[in-house]
């Protein structure tokens, strides 16, 4: 049930990559914190199921299928949010895609383009549509972009395109924060560490010892649960973080502090 006194009470928040993993968990957490959530992902069936789950729990959810690599799709979702809810107060740009640790010189252009399209162009498309909508409909707002520990340091698991793309997300975050801070828009990023999403769980089940290896890299000796990332995003989207912008907040159990 939505909390009318929650950290996101009364806010309309768009979430990309909302059909599973951190995005789906964020939709539940944001709704519980009082937000009306606008869900975007490519898998329409899963989006509809999640929206039904949230509305059945007395929340407000709008599901609009789309691909963040398409500027037209992003514009359509943002327009739907404003049309249905009257405003857009926040966005969690969570959609992303990984890449295997193929040596850089053996990585082809198609893989590079695929990873940059989702992780960088996707955030670019979202920022270009969300920020004007926030300014015009709500007088400002807040954006959280999903980066990664690989956006701060090189990492032994993903490939070079992913590492470069997640560094680029942090660059876009800083640029947007600088350009729109005086218009009432805050933009921050999360540097997310290993998190028990459906995708990672598949890898954990496949490779014996992988979870122990990932856990050993953190100060708390475990990997994150999706709700821990979602709560960090909710705080950055809420008024309690009103003087924080242009920041990259690690949610990584201390991995990047070592």
ABEGO torsion letter per residue (X at the ends): XBBAABAABGBBBBBBGAABEAAAAAAAAAAAAGBBBBBBBABAAAAAAAAAAAAAAGBBBBBBBEBAABAAAAAAAAAAAAAAAGBBABBBBABBBBBBBBBAAABBAAAAAAAAAAAAAAAAAAAAAAAAAAAAAAGEEBBBBBBBAAAABBBAABBAAAAAAAAAAAAAAAAAAAAAAAAGBBBBBBBBBBBBBAAAAAAAAABBGAAAAAAAABAAGBBBBAAAAAAAAAAAABAAAAABBGBBBBBAGGAAAX
